[in-house]
Amino acid sequence: MTPQGVMIRNPDKLFIGGEWVAPLSGESIEVESPVTEEIVARVGAAGNADMDRAVAAARKAFDEGPWPTMPPAERGAMLMKMADVLERRVPEIAAAWCAQIGGLEQRSVMMQMGSVMGMRGIAALGESFPWTEKRKGLMVDTAVIAREPVGVVVGIAPWNAPFGIMLNKVAYSLIAGCTIVMKPSPETPLEAYIIAEAAEEAGIPAGVVNLVPADREASDHLIHSNDIDKVSFTGSSAAGMHIASVCGSKMTRATFELGGKSAAIVRDDFPIEDAANILGNTITMMSGQICAMLSRAIVTKDRHDELAEAIAKVMKGVKIGDPSDPETQLGPLAMKRQLDRVEMYIEEGRKSGADLVTGGHRPPHMNKGYYIEPTLFANVDNKSRIAQEEIFGPVLCLIPAEDEEDAIRIANESNFGLNGSVMTTDAQAAYDIARKVRTGVVGQNGMRMEFGQPFGGFKQSGIGREGGEEGLWAYLETKTILLDAEPAL
């Protein structure tokens, strides 16, 4: 069972060792629409034995197959073929995303196409990346530095941007020469099926790409396997810490792109109305369900009330509705438990003494679906739960500061460090402040994204980077070969 417009051939099966096979568990996963609260898809569910089968297939393909030893440029050419298949299927991928999490249809195609473009950039590394290089040694004539694939990768993607995030893991794994076991979120498994079908159509060898949708228990079994070499996880910091402890116990390589509580520092030179438009409209993107979301805004005390009033005006003008309506600006949260979570934090905000300026309720005109109004809390204490914990919904905290240095202190007073922004007309000031903020990305005047560049976080926001050449390093091992003469490479 798949949503209208999504043509997956074997939704009831798993993709293991180049074949579509029935789950040994005999179970399935049901996907609910957050718009209608009805089941829109049903796919096969992997159990522990299925996980073992997938790891064994990936292990065999890495240890015995041609993929790891194939010239990187040839791997890149095959990834380009895979990208061609995915580009043709972008409308399906867009429909799957909208059906599963209620994403806005007007933005979906562009979002998924951007992910395919990112894959092409990764594939191009087959030609441009320095896979081997010669160096002169102090004690030997020649040192050859070789970059080799890390091995069998487990790629675990979240539900908010399932296609782009999983595709990124698959593309880096494959260009590096690794094999991969895809474990999508049970809330959004459909995109990974399309990725697996594209790998099959492009001629990627059997066992190089495998697919095992699963619940938490089987997923935990997967990461405990001694036959995997690396885990690439995107998701919550709590889940990331658990996976890190498992990987650390057996020295399995791991990279993590985790949560955030990113701050936008509004300098005194930046117009209030412009800041309000950016902040009020950004928090509604993907219903606030973005790890890099600017969910804290910091402004000097004498401008605080004016900015709060301006943001509230923007939020009150946001059109909440069905994601298929081209005029809708804010769709539903992705699932019931996410709505419950956001409502819990709104109640915490009320108890904290912060001012609830606007929002905080389910829209009265939406009697079905997991909707919540865009919500602004002002005069927020940065030590409160709503300022320190990731809400993952359209809830913005406005925090007053004494001055610019105090604003930087507040921005850094967080366990997270994923993203940030400096709102100013002065690019030099933006740069200077960005160098003082302990976060992986900082954009001038908004939640800026550049997917061909390194992305990742400080502190509890993760370990490692995705994007650009830096994203490839975590899928490679560095080998030093010391020789008495120069070899042919």
C-alpha positions, 0 to 999 in steps of 0.5 A, a space after each residue: 500500500 502506497 500513497 497516490 502518485 507513489 509507484 513503489 514495486 515491492 512495498 511489502 518487502 525488504 531489499 537485501 543482497 540485491 533481491 526483494 525479500 519478504 521480512 522473516 518477521 512477517 510484520 509490517 509498518 503502517 504510515 499515518 497521514 498527519 493531515 487526515 489521521 488515516 493510514 496512507 502506506 504499509 511497508 515490510 518491517 525488518 526484525 532482528 534476523 532480517 537485520 542480520 541478513 542485511 549486514 551479512 549481504 553488505 559484509 559480503 559485498 564489501 569483502 568479496 565484491 568489486 565495489 570497494 576496489 573499483 576506481 572512484 571515477 567509475 563509482 562516480 559514473 554509476 552514482 550519476 546514473 542513479 541520480 538520473 533515475 532519482 531525478 525522473 522520480 522526484 514527483 513521486 518522492 515529493 508526493 511521498 514526503 507530503 503524504 507521510 509528514 504533511 509537508 507543503 506541496 508547493 515546496 516539496 519538488 524543489 526540496 527533493 530536486 535539491 537533494 538529487 543535485 547534492 548527490 551529483 556533487 558527491 558523485 563528482 568527488 570520484 574525479 576530484 578527491 585526492 584518493 592517493 597522494 605521494 609525499 617525501 618522507 624524512 626516513 623513507 624515500 616515498 610515503 603514499 597516503 591512501 584513502 580507503 573505504 571504512 567498510 559496512 555503513 549503517 545509515 539511519 535517517 530521521 522522519 523530517 527530511 527523509 530523502 535528502 538525509 538518507 541520500 546523502 549517507 548513501 552517496 557518500 558511502 558509495 563514492 567512498 567504496 563502502 556498502 550500506 544498510 539503510 534504516 529509514 524512520 518507520 514514520 517515513 520509509 517510502 523514500 528509501 524504497 525509491 533510493 533502493 530501486 534507483 540503485 538497482 536500476 543503475 546497476 549498483 552491485 548486489 549487496 552494496 545497497 540494502 534496505 531494512 525499515 524497522 522499529 526501535 528494537 530491531 534498529 538497536 539490534 542492527 547497531 550492536 552488530 560486530 560486522 558493521 564498521 560505521 554508523 551514520 545517524 541523524 536524529 535526536 541527541 538522546 538517541 545519538 548518545 545511546 548509539 554513540 555508547 554502543 559504537 564506543 563499546 566496540 570502536 565502531 566509527 560513527 558520525 552524528 548530526 543531532 539536535 539544535 537550539 539555534 540562536 539568531 542574534 539581532 544587532 541594533 543596526 538591523 530593522 525591526 520589521 525585517 527581523 520580524 519577517 525573517 523570524 516569524 516566517 522561518 519558524 513555520 518552515 516544515 512546521 518548525 521541524 528542522 534541526 537547524 531551526 532558529 528557535 531562539 532570538 536574542 535582542 537588546 532589551 530596549 528593542 525587545 518589546 517592539 520586536 515581539 509585537 512585530 513578530 506576533 503580527 507576522 505570525 498572526 498572518 500565517 495561513 494554516 491549512 491543508 498542505 495541498 493548498 498552494 496558499 498554505 504556509 503552515 501545515 501539520 506536525 508530523 505525528 500525534 506524539 510530536 503534537 503532544 510534545 509541542 503542547 507539553 513545551 507550550 505549557 512549560 513555557 506558560 509555567 516558566 513565567 515567559 510571556 505567551 504573546 501569540 499562538 499556543 493552541 490548535 487552530 480552531 478551524 482545523 478539526 482534524 490533523 496534528 496542527 498547532 499555531 505558530 507560537 511566540 514566547 517573549 521575555 524568556 529566561 535562557 535557562 528555562 526548558 523552552 530555551 534550552 531543550 529542542 521543541 521541534 515545532 513552530 515555537 520561538 523564544 525571544 530573549 532580551 540581552 543587555 548588549 551585543 556581548 551579552 547576546 553572544 554569551 546567551 547564544 553560547 549558553 546552550 548544550 547545543 551548537 548546530 546553527 545560528 544567525 547574526 542579523 545585521 547590515 554589516 557583513 564584517 560584524 556578522 563574521 566577527 560575531 560568528 567567530 565567537 558563537 560556538 556553533 557549526 554553521 552561522 548565516 547572516 540574516 536568516 537560516 541560511 543553508 548551503 548544502 555543498 558545504 560542511 554542515 554539522 554541530 558543536 557540543 550535543 549537536 553532533 560529531 562530524 560533518 556532512 556536505 562538501 569534501 569534508 562530508 566524505 572523510 568520515 567514510 574513509 580510513 587513511 593508510 600510510 604506505 612507506 616505500 623505498 621508491 616511488 610506485 605507479 599510482 
